[in-house]
Amino acid sequence: MLTRFSYIAPDNLEEALDFLQENHDSTRILAGGTDLLVELYRGEQVENLLDIKKIPELQELDENDGLYIGAAVPVNALLENETICSVYPLLVEGAETLGSYPIRNRATVVGNICNASPAGDLIPPLLVLGTTVHCRSSEGSREIPLQHFFQGPGSTVLQAGELVAGIKIKPHPISSSSGYWKKSRIKGPDLAAVSLAYLVDFRQKIFDLALGAVAPTPLLLHLGEYLPGLHDDFDRNRGLILETVEERIKPISDLRGRKEFRERIVGAYLERALERIQGGEQL
Amino acid sequence: MSGDLKLMVNGEKYLLQVPDHRTLLEVLREDLALTGTKSGCNEGECGSCTVLIDGRPMNSCLILAREVEGSSIETIEGEARDQQLSILQQTFIETGAVQCGFCTPGMIMAARALLDRNDSPSVEDIKEALAGNLCRCTGYYGIIEAIQLAARRGGKNHGQ
């Protein structure tokens, strides 16, 4: 049984933002609730739950000119969208590993970001795809690159009275190579011990690598400078990339894996990624 | 605080007064006496509380009753019709997919939703659809077999 709170479910954004502005100290935002309700069962106290799912503009999912995902869009909406499945395979790979089918009917894409878990399943794909967080408050709006959104485990740069209305993802590069791997304890639904996503845009010479669960926040590394070298001297540049990545990660030991295990998995996934990139026809 | 809640459960309309902090699972079990839906982990891990909300399987322990205002809910009590078990219920019995039975209502609701979207699921499709439902007795093979058998018998429809 949950302790008592008030449930507020406005059907327009202005009303929600005004409520949040006036009650930010005592209010939590309820989207899918798949993490929030677990916290409440464990004794987290809250006065007000502000349900944002009934606000039409937060239900928007628009795949024209990149991709816009409103804050109330559940994860399964991505997996049921044919355009997204064909254009953004990386996002689909991340989404498929998030929880179980019933959880994905409820859990939202934006909730996975706002929860700010270092292990959030959708975060590495979103980081390499180039994602901007669209924030709203009663005083205005601002756009934050996703890599600057996280401050630490469970902590974001969102300010009092501010909520995430949606995220905007760049159009997918045409000449590209990408991959996503997640190591968890079981094959079924589980949080990541390590996750890694990469995206290479061969035309723009961009090589972005994102890592989950190996630092207090998800990491985004730009490795485009090594891309030409991978063609000329693969072994040397592979070594340089591994060194760069090892310097940036700060894994901890916990119930999902020891620090050394996480380091080894990162190395193994990175090898897979580099071999796949080397095999890319337009390197 | 509390509010009016209009719901359709297994085809019957309800108008309830529900405190804000009550979950859908609590309202089903305690207010409507539909105790077929089980309360297990209260974390969305075990799937024993799975019900269909507007046709989609969800964990009713992680949903406030007031969130589903105006929705149509299906629970295990709606599976049998006119005193006849559904095809799925029948095949669960035949293949030995039920031992202690605690997970069965959630399993059947997840399977019901799977057959609604895919009338001839592969073993992989079934494993994926049931990944959120834990069973500690059967080892799952009887359950997979039951769903395959139900699919072959046209289990997308309830009737025999």
Interface residues (C-beta under 8 A of the other chain):
Chain A: M1 L2 T3 R4 F5 S6 Y7 A9 L30 G33 T34 L37 V38 Y41 L49 D51 K53 N76 G99 S100 Y101 P102 I103 N105 R106 G188 P189
Chain B: M1 G3 P19 D20 H21 R22 T23 E26 N42 E43 G44 E45 G47 T50 I53 R56 P57 M58 N59 C61 L62 I63 L64 R66 E67 E69 A110 A113 E128 A129 A131 G132 N133
